Amino acid sequence: MAQNIYDNPAFFEGYAQLPRSVQGLDGAPEWPALKAMLPDLTGKSVVDLGCGYGWFCRAARELGASDVTGVDISEKMLARAAELTDDNRIHYQRSDLESLALKANSLDLVYSSLALHYLPELDTLFANVQRALKPGGSLVFSMEHPIYTCATRQGWLTDDRGERFWGVNRYQDESQRVSNWLADGVIKYHRTLGTTLNALIKAGLTISEVNEWGPTQAQIDAWPALAEEAERPMLVLIAAGKDQ
C-alpha cells in the first residue's frame, strides 16, 4: 500500500498553503498542457485517481462530463473535496490506488495528477485502467519526472564555476526515495521513463503523447519563480488510450 502522507497533519497543513491548493488548477502551471491532452469530455464518464481537493473533478464537469468519481487514499483530502463540491454527479471514494476496483469497459477517461509516483509499481494499476476503459477511452496523467526523482538528495548544486545545476545520480536504481518535503519521511518511488512507458505498452495501452513539461516564456514572465523549471523537467505528462 502507498504511504498515506496526506493525512499527516504537518504535511496536510503545508500542502494547503501551496498555490495549487489555494488557486486550484489556476495554480498548477502544467494544467494548460494537461488540458490540451484531454479528449472531448461531453457526456463522458470520468475517474480521477488521487483527486485531492477535487479540482479536476469539478473542471471535468464544467467540460461536459456526465459523471465523475474522485478517488483518494486520504480522508483529509476527500473531506476538503466534499466541502468544495456541490454537484450530485461528482462522487468521492476512499481507496488505495493499488487495490482499486474499476468496472470493466465503464470509463471514457481515467485522469491522474501527481499521484502515481507514490505507488511502488504501475503494472497492476495500468492493467486495471486498461480493463476499465471503454474502447477508444483515454488515460491522461502527470507524475514527477525521473530526472527529478532519481537523486538520493534532490536539489540544485553548484559547480566549480559557480553555475547551478540539477544533480542526477542513481537513475537506473529503481527504488524507494525518501524526502523531507512538507513533512519528514515522504516516500516516493523512482522509476525510469522507459519503465513507465513500457508498463503502458505491456498493459495494452497505446501511447499518444509524452510531454516532458517545462513552462512557457509567457508563464515565466507572469511568474518568475517558474524560470528554474525550464532548467530540468520536474514533471512528465502522458496520454495513452485503449484501441477501438
Disulfide bonds with the S-S distance in Angstrom:
none
